[in-house]
Amino acid sequence: MEPINYIQDLIYRMSIKTDEQGQAVRSSGDSVGWKARKEAKQLKEEYWIDIVDKVWTQTTDVNDREHLFFIWSYLACHTQGTRAVDKMLLYFRAAPPREQMVLLYTFTYVPFIPDATPFLSLSYAKKSSVRHHAIEILGRCDREVVGERLIELLSISKNYLDLFHILLAIQKVNLQMAAPYLVPHLRSNKVDIRALCIDMLSTFDGNHYLSIFEHHLVKDLSSSVKWNAMKAIAEHGTPSQVKLVLKRVKSIVSRPRAGRQHLISELMYGISFLHRVASDDPAVVKWLQELRTTKYDNLFEHEQKLLSELLAE
């Protein structure tokens, strides 16, 4: 099959929602369309960029064009340079607004987008789905270009989903200058917002925000936020946090515990921190010895392994 015919057949199959026999499917993963999209993700050679372009010029069907953008978006991941995303940007700018709304999400698969202009504009959109995609895409653009807009959004946003996408975009572009603007959102009633802000503050300027990590380790009611606070202290903490961390880890092993939720538990971060900064502290030495004896059964297997490795050093 000629390459152009293959792409035409591929985008046709990408639209099929039934199985190969034309029967309804219980799971979308069993549909012809889903399998075709999976196949499209495997196209890696640069020559496909121009083949897709030829097919684009031959069709005006919005769904076909959506599938062509999807193919380009994964070619942008697999090929050198920006030729694939340049094609996307060229046709996206020329597309009418309704078609842009269909094509927009495909940019969220592209690793780097050299022109943020269309998406800066769409970050003001009234329609939430459009706005969220645009904000997510800003996280794949040049930090110097989108930073001011992301901080503006962070400062004015009251919408939970908007804020979540803004934070992820700021994290993606590593916008360290946004750190002070994260602090007010630690008062959010949404656990994932507080946890994400703690994690980002730790990454951006962890030493500066140790008092915030201390506060949330002690006062926050969420185990997820406490986990992020303990992780931050383990990475940036000093002997000043030893007493607080020791109290927290003693509390963790003093009661029945739920199944493990993280590959590295909050307790493991606490143990590692205490061993790093206070291995000679009598209170820490005594407690670690208790962990090896009377409290040992209160540890999960992976925690027992870490403890043994640390104390063997």
Secondary structure, 3 states (H helix, E strand, C coil): CCHHHHHHHHHHHHCCCCCCCCCCCCCHHHCHHHHHHHHHCCCCCCHHHHHHHHHHHHCCCHHHHHHHHHHHHHHHHHCCCCHHHHHHHHHHHHCCHHHHHHHHHHHHHCCCCCCCHHHHHHCCCCCHHHHHHHHHHHCCCCHHHHHHHHHHHHHHCCCHHHHHHHHHHHHHHCCHHHHHHHHHHHHCCCHHHHHHHHHHHHHHHHHHHHHHHHHHHHHCCCHHHHHHHHHHHHHHCCHHHHHHHHHHHHHHHCCCCCCCCCCCCHHHHHHHHHHHHHCCCHHHHHHHHHHHCCCHHHCCHHHHHHHHHHHHC
